[in-house]
Structure formats: structure tokens, C-alpha cells
Amino acid sequence: MDRATDGLSNSGTAALPPGFDPSARGPLDRATAIALMTQADDLMERSEPDHALALYSRVIGTADRDISAAGFYGSGNALYRLDREAEARLAWERATGLGETPVAYRAWRQVAAARVREGDLRGAVDAYRECEKRAPRQDRAEIASRLGWLNKETGNAGAAQRYFARSRGDTTPPFMTYLMIAVTAVASLTAMSGALTAQGYLDPGSLEGQLALHPLFVAHGDYYRLLSVTLVHDPTDILHLLFNMYALWFAGQLVERMYGSGRMLVLYAVCGVAASATSYAFGPGGWSVGASGAIFGLFGIVLVATRFHHAILDTRSRAIAAQVGILIVLNLAIGFFGFLNVDNFAHVGGLLAGMWLAVVLPPGQVQTLASAWQSSRSHSPVRAMAIRIAGVVALLAVVGGVIAYGTGRWQADPGYRYLYGAAAVPAAHSTTAELTANPVAGVDAVTGAAIVR
């Protein structure tokens, strides 16, 4: 229920003074006015708009502009429920005329909707433009979409296209995706230089060896490798880097369009860590390099956001999203049937993490089927935020548990005890120093071809 008192702060009591007569004239203090409108809001929820109208009207003209605007807004809502729509629109317009108040955005929305019902589409466009200036983030796509349809109906095709693009989040290029591709490509190409030993094995002391994933190193405390592995690729095959960067461009731009640049980066990082954690805990061991675990996470996000939340996208984005399911099945089949030396555990871990994140975090930059048909105010934002936080925390807890399991597994491994046992190597030595000082251990435990992602 949309309450006129939403957004009004009140440091006093929410109850009316003893013996207060609502029909009496005279000035009201802020606390009493809010208490009076609270009763009016309650009456509206009990479907008694006639009684609510009298209470809303009582606070109109109060010296406090926020209170008076809320009174006009509530009166408009009550009049609309009483089928006195012309009077309702006038009340809402009076609320908007009081400037920037807690009800200004909602009042402009009501004015815009009323003008649409009256057939005044150009007036509705003006009102929705005022809404757009004040709209909270979660409503911007909806307002832009309505402006798109109204401009289309009034013959302004150019403005309609711009607003439709804005509603889909298509107004800016996916710069975060481009930045991630550039950083990964530079880091990978730099790390490839000097990455291999004379025998053709990955050198643990090279930049590639310091960023790549190896379970024995992670179990010894190099947890940063769970994420840094996304920055390095197979030094023996440049196609590994090229294919992954194409996949990142393919999925990343769509995730960025649906979720925004900052959130897309966070989602990529979380999926990357989840993919590495799965490989670390359940994989066969050895070196692992590549970003495709995190990229599979982006694939999972696209799959769920477009099919579960039904994100509303443009034709090109829908064409990209339609191919994601096929790409997931094809790449998993390649890995599990052994056609390539692929880290299947990382792919599955990243995919599942991305799918879960997309379930609990609906796209915020574009409309979804749900947001297009119902107002965001019809649900409690606090409850929705709590559910999202709980979902993310649950995933992080699972990933943490998987990492803990992997650490226990690899610390019990004979190779780990050989490398880091007190009798073999001084405990104070770093991983790289230990391998340099103990080449036999390096050959036995941490050399060999890398598994690619």
C-alpha cells in the first residue's frame, strides 16, 4: 500500500494527543499532523477512502511543506478511490507544486498516469520527464520505457528509441568489459614471457607461476591465486587467451548491460573465486590457468537473468542470450569427454555460482517482466534487500566451506608434506624460495603442463 506518510520522519509519538478533535480548525504541529495522516493511511488500507479524505484534508495548509504536500497526495489517492479522478489529479498537481518533498516523485507519477487516462499524452510525457528526474534507481528503467511508448504514440520516433535504449541500459558502451579484457590480455601476454623452464614446464618462480592456481601453493596460504588465476593463460597456446577474451566480450557486455559496470566486476570476481575454489577442492591437482571459470559464471548469469527473471533486452542482446545455453552445453561436453585438457571443475563451479547469483540478484539496469507489470513499491524494499544479502552470504559461506575442505585435503597430501614439512624445508621460506632451494620437490610436486580453463 502506498502511504502518504512514507518518507516523513517523525521524532515524536505516532499517537494523537488525548481528546484531539480532527474536525477542529487551527494549526497542527508536525507530530500531530503525521499521526493524523497515519490514521488516514490506515483507513485507506481498510478501504475507507471517504473517512481518510477528511483526515488528509485536515493537514493541508500546514506550515510544514512536506506535511502539506503529503496531505495533498493522500487526498488525491482517496479521491481517486472515490472515482473523483479530475479532483484527484488536481490534488496530486498541488502536491507537485510544493517542490521537492518526500511525495514529489510519487505525485508526479500519479499526475502522469492520470493524464494518460485522460488522453493527454503530451502532458503525460512532461509529467514522466519530471518523474525521471526524481526516480530512484530501481524505477528508472520503467519510467524510461513509459516515456518510450508515449513518445512513440505522439510521433516522436527518435526520442522513443532513445528512451527504449535507456530502459534497456543500452545508452553507454560496456567499458568495464573492455577494461577487463585489456587488463587480462596485458597481464597474460606479460606473464607468458619466461613462463616455462628449459624442460617445457611452468616455472613456479615466473610471473605466470606466481599468479596461476596450484593447490599446494593455495593450501600453504596463497589464497590470492583463487582470483589471480583469471589473469594468466596457457603460455604454449595463444588461442587459449583469444578464445577466452572473445567469450568474455560475448557474455560480459550483456551482464554489464543488465547489472551495471561495478556490479558486473564484482559478479565476475565472485564467480572466478567460486570456480577456483571448486577446482582447488575437487580437482586432480596440478597447475590451472585461465579465466573461463569466471566466464562460465557470466554465462550462468545471462542464462538465469534472461530465462528466470525475463530481462527485457534489445534484439541484438536477445540474440546473444539465445546462444548462451548452447555454448554452455558444448563447452561442458568438450571438457567432460576429454577432447581438451580442460578444468571441468572450474567450469561447473563458476557456472553454478553465476546461476545462483542471478537467482538472488535480479537485473537492476534493465526492466524485467516482473518490474514492467508491477510497481517496485508493491514489495518491501527492506525484505527484498534482506533476501538478496542472505543469498549472497549463503554463496560466500559455501565457497568458504569448499576452500576449507580443499585446504584440509591438500595439506594432507604427501606432496604438501614433502614440500612444507619441517624436516624438508624451513617453514619461514616463501613458496618460490622453497621450490628454488629444493628442485627435486619442484619436479615431483609442482611441475607439469597446466590445465586450461
ZAMARGU-4260 file (C-alpha; in steps of 0.2 Angstrom, whole numbers, plus 5000, padded with zeros to 4 digits):
<rodrens>
0) 5000/5000/5000 | 5007/5017/4995 | 5006/5028/5011 | 5006/5047/5011 | 5017/5046/5027
5) 5031/5036/5018 | 5047/5046/5019 | 5041/5058/5033 | 5052/5057/5048 | 5044/5060/5065
10) 5054/5061/5081 | 5038/5062/5091 | 5025/5050/5096 | 5014/5042/5082 | 4998/5044/5093
15) 4986/5059/5093 | 4985/5069/5109 | 4972/5064/5121 | 4955/5072/5117 | 4961/5078/5100
20) 4946/5083/5088 | 4951/5081/5070 | 4936/5092/5064 | 4943/5107/5074 | 4952/5120/5064
25) 4969/5128/5069 | 4987/5125/5066 | 4995/5107/5069 | 5012/5103/5075 | 5022/5090/5064
30) 5020/5075/5076 | 5001/5078/5077 | 5000/5080/5058 | 5009/5064/5055 | 4999/5055/5067
35) 4983/5061/5059 | 4989/5055/5042 | 4995/5039/5049 | 4977/5036/5054 | 4971/5041/5036
40) 4983/5029/5028 | 4976/5015/5040 | 4959/5020/5034 | 4964/5019/5016 | 4971/5001/5019
45) 4954/4997/5026 | 4945/5003/5011 | 4938/5018/5019 | 4943/5032/5007 | 4929/5044/5012
50) 4934/5045/5030 | 4953/5045/5025 | 4950/5060/5014 | 4944/5071/5029 | 4959/5067/5039
55) 4971/5071/5024 | 4962/5087/5020 | 4964/5092/5038 | 4983/5094/5037 | 4983/5103/5020
60) 4989/5121/5023 | 5001/5116/5037 | 5016/5127/5038 | 5027/5112/5035 | 5029/5110/5016
65) 5032/5091/5017 | 5017/5088/5028 | 5005/5099/5017 | 5012/5090/5001 | 5008/5073/5009
70) 4991/5079/5013 | 4988/5084/4995 | 4995/5067/4989 | 4984/5057/5001 | 4969/5067/4997
75) 4972/5063/4978 | 4973/5045/4982 | 4957/5045/4992 | 4948/5055/4978 | 4954/5043/4965
80) 4947/5028/4976 | 4931/5038/4976 | 4930/5039/4957 | 4933/5058/4958 | 4948/5057/4946
85) 4948/5075/4940 | 4949/5081/4958 | 4962/5068/4962 | 4973/5074/4948 | 4971/5092/4954
90) 4976/5087/4972 | 4992/5077/4965 | 4997/5093/4955 | 4995/5103/4970 | 5007/5091/4979
95) 5020/5093/4965 | 5018/5112/4966 | 5026/5112/4983 | 5043/5107/4976 | 5055/5094/4982
100) 5046/5084/4995 | 5045/5066/5000 | 5030/5063/4990 | 5035/5073/4974 | 5041/5058/4964
105) 5025/5048/4968 | 5014/5063/4965 | 5022/5066/4948 | 5019/5048/4944 | 5001/5049/4948
110) 4999/5065/4938 | 5007/5056/4923 | 4996/5041/4924 | 4980/5052/4926 | 4985/5062/4910
115) 4987/5046/4901 | 4969/5040/4906 | 4963/5057/4901 | 4971/5055/4884 | 4983/5070/4887
120) 4999/5061/4881 | 5010/5076/4878 | 5005/5081/4896 | 5009/5064/4902 | 5026/5065/4893
125) 5030/5081/4903 | 5025/5073/4919 | 5035/5057/4916 | 5050/5068/4912 | 5048/5076/4929
130) 5047/5058/4936 | 5063/5053/4928 | 5072/5067/4936 | 5067/5061/4953 | 5066/5042/4950
135) 5075/5030/4962 | 5087/5019/4953 | 5076/5004/4953 | 5062/5013/4944 | 5072/5022/4931
140) 5071/5008/4918 | 5052/5008/4920 | 5050/5027/4918 | 5061/5027/4903 | 5051/5013/4895
145) 5035/5023/4898 | 5042/5038/4890 | 5047/5027/4875 | 5030/5022/4872 | 5022/5039/4875
150) 5035/5047/4863 | 5031/5033/4850 | 5012/5036/4852 | 5015/5055/4849 | 5025/5053/4834
155) 5042/5056/4841 | 5051/5041/4835 | 5069/5047/4838 | 5065/5051/4857 | 5056/5034/4858
160) 5071/5025/4853 | 5082/5034/4865 | 5071/5031/4879 | 5069/5012/4875 | 5088/5011/4874
165) 5089/5019/4891 | 5076/5007/4898 | 5087/4993/4892 | 5103/5000/4899 | 5110/5002/4881
170) 5115/5021/4882 | 5133/5018/4887 | 5146/5006/4880 | 5151/4991/4891 | 5168/5000/4896
175) 5170/4988/4911 | 5170/4973/4899 | 5183/4982/4888 | 5194/4986/4903 | 5193/4968/4910
180) 5198/4961/4893 | 5213/4974/4891 | 5219/4970/4909 | 5218/4952/4906 | 5226/4952/4889
185) 5241/4963/4895 | 5243/4953/4911 | 5243/4936/4901 | 5254/4942/4887 | 5267/4949/4900
190) 5266/4933/4911 | 5269/4922/4896 | 5287/4928/4894 | 5298/4917/4903 | 5284/4906/4910
195) 5292/4890/4905 | 5308/4880/4911 | 5320/4873/4899 | 5311/4856/4900 | 5295/4865/4895
200) 5286/4865/4912 | 5278/4880/4920 | 5291/4889/4931 | 5284/4892/4948 | 5296/4907/4950
205) 5289/4916/4935 | 5275/4929/4935 | 5264/4916/4927 | 5269/4903/4941 | 5265/4916/4954
210) 5248/4920/4948 | 5242/4903/4942 | 5232/4891/4953 | 5241/4876/4961 | 5233/4868/4976
215) 5249/4865/4986 | 5253/4884/4985 | 5235/4889/4990 | 5235/4876/5004 | 5251/4885/5010
220) 5242/4902/5011 | 5242/4909/4993 | 5223/4911/4993 | 5225/4926/4981 | 5228/4913/4967
225) 5210/4909/4968 | 5207/4925/4959 | 5223/4930/4951 | 5222/4914/4940 | 5210/4923/4929
230) 5224/4935/4923 | 5235/4921/4916 | 5233/4909/4901 | 5242/4894/4893 | 5259/4901/4888
235) 5260/4887/4875 | 5244/4892/4865 | 5239/4910/4862 | 5222/4904/4856 | 5218/4900/4874
240) 5219/4918/4878 | 5210/4924/4862 | 5195/4912/4864 | 5193/4917/4882 | 5193/4935/4878
245) 5181/4933/4865 | 5170/4924/4877 | 5172/4937/4890 | 5167/4950/4877 | 5152/4940/4872
250) 5145/4937/4889 | 5152/4952/4899 | 5144/4966/4888 | 5127/4958/4891 | 5129/4956/4910
255) 5136/4974/4911 | 5121/4980/4902 | 5109/4971/4914 | 5118/4974/4930 | 5129/4989/4928
260) 5148/4991/4927 | 5153/4990/4945 | 5141/4975/4949 | 5147/4966/4934 | 5165/4967/4940
265) 5160/4960/4957 | 5150/4946/4950 | 5165/4941/4939 | 5176/4941/4954 | 5165/4931/4964
270) 5162/4918/4950 | 5180/4917/4947 | 5184/4913/4966 | 5170/4901/4966 | 5177/4892/4950
275) 5194/4891/4958 | 5188/4885/4974 | 5179/4871/4966 | 5194/4866/4956 | 5205/4868/4971
280) 5194/4857/4982 | 5189/4843/4970 | 5201/4844/4955 | 5215/4832/4952 | 5229/4845/4956
285) 5242/4852/4946 | 5243/4869/4938 | 5227/4878/4932 | 5227/4894/4921 | 5213/4904/4913
290) 5198/4915/4915 | 5185/4903/4909 | 5179/4898/4926 | 5174/4916/4929 | 5167/4917/4911
295) 5156/4902/4914 | 5149/4912/4929 | 5144/4926/4917 | 5136/4913/4906 | 5126/4907/4921
300) 5120/4924/4925 | 5115/4928/4907 | 5105/4911/4907 | 5096/4914/4923 | 5093/4933/4921
305) 5085/4931/4903 | 5075/4915/4907 | 5071/4916/4926 | 5069/4935/4928 | 5065/4938/4909
310) 5075/4953/4907 | 5069/4964/4893 | 5083/4967/4880 | 5085/4973/4863 | 5086/4962/4848
315) 5105/4960/4847 | 5106/4956/4866 | 5092/4943/4864 | 5102/4935/4850 | 5117/4934/4861
320) 5107/4927/4876 | 5099/4914/4865 | 5116/4906/4861 | 5122/4905/4879 | 5113/4889/4883
325) 5121/4880/4868 | 5138/4887/4872 | 5137/4880/4890 | 5132/4863/4884 | 5145/4862/4871
330) 5159/4868/4882 | 5155/4856/4896 | 5154/4842/4883 | 5171/4846/4877 | 5178/4845/4894
335) 5169/4830/4901 | 5173/4820/4885 | 5191/4824/4886 | 5193/4832/4869 | 5204/4845/4878
340) 5214/4847/4894 | 5201/4857/4902 | 5197/4861/4920 | 5179/4855/4921 | 5178/4858/4940
345) 5181/4876/4937 | 5169/4877/4924 | 5155/4869/4934 | 5159/4879/4950 | 5159/4896/4940
350) 5143/4891/4931 | 5133/4886/4947 | 5139/4902/4956 | 5134/4913/4942 | 5117/4905/4941
355) 5114/4906/4960 | 5119/4925/4960 | 5107/4928/4946 | 5093/4920/4955 | 5095/4931/4971
360) 5100/4947/4961 | 5088/4952/4948 | 5095/4964/4934 | 5094/4982/4940 | 5099/4991/4924
365) 5085/4984/4913 | 5067/4980/4915 | 5061/4963/4919 | 5044/4955/4915 | 5040/4957/4934
370) 5046/4975/4935 | 5036/4980/4919 | 5020/4974/4927 | 5021/4979/4945 | 5027/4994/4954
375) 5043/4991/4964 | 5034/4999/4979 | 5022/4984/4979 | 5035/4974/4988 | 5045/4979/5004
380) 5062/4985/4998 | 5069/4980/5015 | 5063/4962/5013 | 5070/4961/4995 | 5087/4968/5001
385) 5087/4955/5015 | 5084/4941/5004 | 5097/4946/4992 | 5110/4949/5005 | 5106/4932/5013
390) 5108/4924/4996 | 5125/4931/4993 | 5130/4927/5010 | 5125/4909/5008 | 5135/4908/4992
395) 5150/4915/5001 | 5148/4903/5015 | 5148/4888/5003 | 5163/4895/4994 | 5172/4897/5011
400) 5167/4879/5016 | 5174/4872/4999 | 5190/4882/5001 | 5192/4875/5019 | 5189/4857/5013
405) 5202/4860/4999 | 5215/4866/5011 | 5212/4851/5023 | 5213/4839/5008 | 5229/4846/5001
410) 5238/4849/5017 | 5236/4830/5020 | 5243/4827/5003 | 5261/4818/5003 | 5267/4832/4991
415) 5262/4846/5003 | 5270/4837/5017 | 5286/4834/5007 | 5287/4852/5002 | 5282/4860/5018
420) 5287/4848/5031 | 5299/4855/5045 | 5312/4842/5041 | 5312/4846/5022 | 5311/4865/5021
425) 5312/4879/5034 | 5295/4885/5037 | 5299/4903/5036 | 5304/4901/5017 | 5292/4908/5004
430) 5284/4896/4992 | 5295/4902/4977 | 5311/4901/4988 | 5307/4883/4994 | 5305/4877/4976
435) 5321/4886/4971 | 5330/4878/4985 | 5323/4861/4983 | 5322/4857/4964 | 5318/4839/4967
440) 5302/4843/4976 | 5298/4855/4962 | 5299/4841/4949 | 5290/4829/4960 | 5276/4840/4966
445) 5273/4856/4956 | 5279/4854/4938 | 5270/4848/4923 | 5258/4855/4909 | 5244/4867/4915
450) 5226/4863/4914 | 5217/4876/4905 | 5201/4885/4908
</rodrens>
